[in-house]
Amino acid sequence: MTLADKINDEIKEAMKAREKEKLEALRSIKKVIIEAKSTKGAGSELDDDEVLKIIAKLAKQGSESAAIYKQQGRTDLFEQEMFQVAVFENYLPVKLSDEELTEKIKSIIAELGVTSIKDMGKVIGTASKKLAGLADGKDISAKVKQLL
């Protein structure tokens, strides 16, 4: 069962259980998946990695929106947005800890044989592909700078 199929099943379950907020979050995921499928050049189905990228993007956008709502004192909208982010994060893999990220990037640096900061782009590109969904791009970039 693909991740998209799992989301469809959970939409049905949320409808039966009358979980309005969860249903809204799941439908927003499904909407973006459908939009991604209908773009020019896209295949008829998305693989789980592509769906995970979509969900990660939605979670990041939701977190940013929630921060803005909190600054403006809109706790009702903040709580709603954070609930949706929590639903999104249920589908995402657990983020790497700082120590785990350091170890993974050290192994990528050793694998590529990079010794200078000039090759930072090569390391970041490889790390971003290998660690997609497991670490934020900002964290990867900062850790590569630190290690080189």
Protein Blocks (a to p, Z undefined) as FASTA:
>chain_A
ZZklmmmmmmmmmmmnopaklmmmmmmmmmmmmmmmmpghiafbdcfklmmmmmmmmmmm
mmmmmmmmmmnopaklmmmmmmmmmmmmmmpccdddfklmmmmmmmmmmmnopabfklmm
mmmmmmmmmmgojacfklmmmmmmmmZZ
